[in-house]
């Protein structure tokens, strides 16, 4: 991302929504008891990984939100 990118309020709202939803999923995953009743959240792991995704790098939503907030303060 370059510092010249402008984030619209709708974009920031989407990032915030995804970030908060993912935090909830991670909280739910951590809170589940191993071997207990199946919870509402289940982690999906592919049995056969897709070779075209070898170079995939996850996006750090916390970092994206932090940079977006800092960029908004600069404007």
Backbone as JSON, one array per atom type, in Angstrom:
{
  "sequence": "XXXXXXXXXXXXXXXXXXXXXXXXXXXXXXXXXXXXXXXXXXXXXXXXXXXXXXXXXXXXXXXXXXXXXXXXXXX",
  "N": [[0.83, -1.17, 0.0], [0.49, 2.22, -0.73], [1.31, 5.48, 0.56], [-0.2, 7.32, -0.71], [-2.68, 6.35, -1.17], [-6.17, 6.65, -0.81], [-8.57, 6.14, 1.62], [-11.92, 5.5, 1.63], [-14.79, 6.4, 3.65], [-16.58, 4.22, 3.56], [-14.89, 2.1, 2.88], [-13.23, 2.02, 5.13], [-15.15, 1.37, 7.03], [-15.84, -1.22, 6.17], [-13.39, -2.56, 6.57], [-13.16, -2.3, 9.34], [-15.45, -3.74, 10.15], [-14.82, -6.36, 9.21], [-12.47, -6.83, 10.65], [-13.38, -6.72, 13.36], [-15.25, -8.81, 13.31], [-13.57, -10.98, 12.78], [-11.97, -10.96, 15.06], [-13.86, -11.77, 16.91], [-14.34, -14.4, 16.0], [-11.82, -15.56, 16.44], [-11.71, -15.33, 19.24], [-13.84, -17.03, 19.93], [-12.84, -19.46, 18.95], [-10.6, -19.84, 20.62], [-11.9, -20.09, 23.04], [-13.21, -22.5, 23.01], [-13.64, -25.8, 24.28], [-11.32, -28.36, 23.98], [-12.21, -31.45, 22.53], [-14.67, -31.26, 23.55], [-18.19, -30.44, 23.29], [-19.2, -29.77, 19.97], [-18.54, -26.57, 18.81], [-19.86, -23.35, 17.73], [-18.08, -22.26, 16.0], [-15.8, -23.43, 13.68], [-12.61, -24.41, 12.74], [-11.37, -24.38, 9.48], [-9.42, -26.54, 7.61], [-7.69, -27.32, 4.77], [-7.61, -30.51, 3.26], [-6.03, -31.26, 1.14], [-3.71, -29.13, 0.25], [-3.91, -26.22, -1.85], [-1.78, -25.84, -4.53], [-1.37, -23.43, -5.89], [-1.63, -21.52, -4.0], [0.66, -21.3, -2.54], [2.29, -19.05, -2.37], [0.74, -17.27, -1.06], [0.15, -14.64, 1.19], [-1.03, -13.96, 4.32], [-3.18, -11.23, 5.28], [-2.52, -8.78, 7.62], [-4.88, -7.71, 9.54], [-4.98, -6.09, 11.79], [-2.74, -4.46, 11.5], [-3.39, -3.2, 9.09], [-5.67, -1.78, 9.85], [-4.53, -0.09, 11.77], [-2.72, 1.41, 10.19], [-4.54, 2.6, 8.45], [-5.99, 4.18, 10.2], [-3.96, 5.89, 11.08], [-3.32, 7.15, 8.65], [-5.71, 8.48, 8.17], [-5.69, 10.34, 10.21], [-3.63, 11.96, 9.41], [-4.67, 13.35, 7.27]],
  "CA": [[0.0, 0.0, 0.0], [1.26, 3.46, -0.74], [0.71, 6.5, 1.42], [-1.07, 8.17, -1.51], [-4.0, 5.73, -1.27], [-7.2, 7.29, 0.0], [-9.58, 5.2, 2.06], [-13.23, 6.11, 1.8], [-15.44, 5.95, 4.89], [-17.15, 2.89, 3.34], [-13.78, 1.15, 2.94], [-12.83, 1.91, 6.53], [-16.24, 0.65, 7.71], [-15.69, -2.63, 5.81], [-12.19, -3.08, 7.26], [-13.52, -2.38, 10.76], [-16.4, -4.85, 10.3], [-14.1, -7.63, 9.05], [-11.54, -6.94, 11.77], [-14.13, -7.05, 14.57], [-15.83, -10.14, 13.14], [-12.49, -11.96, 12.89], [-11.59, -11.01, 16.47], [-14.88, -12.61, 17.55], [-14.09, -15.8, 15.61], [-10.62, -16.02, 17.16], [-12.11, -15.47, 20.65], [-14.65, -18.24, 20.02], [-11.96, -20.63, 18.76], [-9.78, -19.99, 21.83], [-12.76, -20.42, 24.17], [-13.8, -23.85, 22.89], [-12.97, -26.85, 25.03], [-10.94, -29.47, 23.1], [-12.91, -32.7, 22.78], [-16.01, -30.98, 24.08], [-19.25, -30.32, 22.3], [-18.82, -28.99, 18.8], [-18.98, -25.2, 18.97], [-20.41, -22.66, 16.56], [-16.97, -21.91, 15.11], [-14.94, -24.56, 13.39], [-11.5, -24.02, 11.87], [-11.3, -25.18, 8.26], [-8.07, -26.82, 7.12], [-7.81, -28.14, 3.56], [-6.92, -31.8, 3.31], [-5.02, -31.19, 0.09], [-3.48, -27.7, 0.01], [-3.88, -25.75, -3.24], [-0.41, -25.42, -4.84], [-1.31, -22.04, -6.37], [-1.67, -20.62, -2.84], [1.93, -21.39, -1.81], [2.86, -17.72, -2.16], [-0.25, -16.42, -0.39], [0.57, -14.07, 2.47], [-2.21, -13.42, 5.0], [-3.2, -9.81, 5.56], [-2.62, -8.47, 9.04], [-5.95, -6.73, 9.64], [-4.64, -5.13, 12.84], [-1.81, -3.5, 10.9], [-4.14, -2.43, 8.09], [-6.53, -0.85, 10.59], [-3.65, 0.9, 12.39], [-2.23, 2.3, 9.13], [-5.68, 3.35, 7.95], [-6.29, 5.19, 11.23], [-2.88, 6.88, 11.04], [-3.48, 7.92, 7.4], [-6.88, 9.35, 8.32], [-5.31, 11.43, 11.1], [-2.71, 12.84, 8.66], [-5.42, 14.18, 6.32]],
  "C": [[0.89, 1.24, 0.0], [0.55, 4.49, 0.11], [-0.23, 7.41, 0.64], [-2.48, 7.58, -1.66], [-4.97, 6.43, -0.33], [-8.25, 6.26, 0.34], [-10.88, 5.96, 2.28], [-13.82, 5.66, 3.13], [-16.05, 4.54, 4.74], [-16.07, 1.82, 3.43], [-13.37, 0.92, 4.39], [-13.88, 1.15, 7.34], [-16.13, -0.85, 7.42], [-14.51, -3.26, 6.53], [-12.51, -3.27, 8.74], [-14.46, -3.56, 11.02], [-15.67, -6.19, 10.23], [-13.17, -7.87, 10.23], [-12.28, -7.4, 13.03], [-14.75, -8.44, 14.49], [-14.75, -11.21, 13.33], [-12.02, -12.09, 14.34], [-12.58, -11.89, 17.24], [-14.68, -14.08, 17.24], [-12.89, -16.34, 16.38], [-10.93, -16.24, 18.65], [-12.9, -16.77, 20.84], [-13.8, -19.5, 19.88], [-11.14, -20.89, 20.01], [-10.62, -20.48, 23.0], [-13.34, -21.81, 24.12], [-12.95, -24.86, 23.66], [-12.63, -27.99, 24.08], [-11.66, -30.76, 23.51], [-14.31, -32.51, 23.33], [-17.03, -30.95, 22.97], [-18.79, -29.44, 21.15], [-19.41, -27.58, 18.91], [-19.54, -24.62, 17.68], [-19.32, -22.35, 15.53], [-16.09, -23.13, 14.93], [-13.86, -24.11, 12.42], [-11.45, -24.97, 10.68], [-9.85, -25.33, 7.84], [-8.23, -27.74, 5.92], [-7.02, -29.43, 3.72], [-5.79, -31.84, 2.29], [-4.81, -29.71, -0.24], [-3.38, -27.37, -1.48], [-2.48, -25.24, -3.56], [-0.31, -23.96, -5.3], [-1.36, -21.04, -5.22], [-0.38, -20.65, -2.02], [2.49, -20.01, -1.48], [1.9, -16.77, -1.46], [0.29, -15.94, 0.95], [-0.68, -13.47, 3.13], [-2.07, -11.93, 5.25], [-3.35, -9.62, 7.06], [-3.65, -7.36, 9.19], [-5.67, -5.69, 10.72], [-3.73, -4.05, 12.28], [-2.53, -2.61, 9.89], [-5.02, -1.39, 8.77], [-5.69, 0.27, 11.2], [-3.16, 1.9, 11.35], [-3.35, 3.17, 8.59], [-6.03, 4.48, 8.91], [-5.23, 6.28, 11.21], [-2.99, 7.75, 9.8], [-4.64, 8.9, 7.52], [-6.54, 10.55, 9.2], [-4.4, 12.44, 10.39], [-3.48, 13.79, 7.73], [-6.11, 15.33, 6.96]]
}
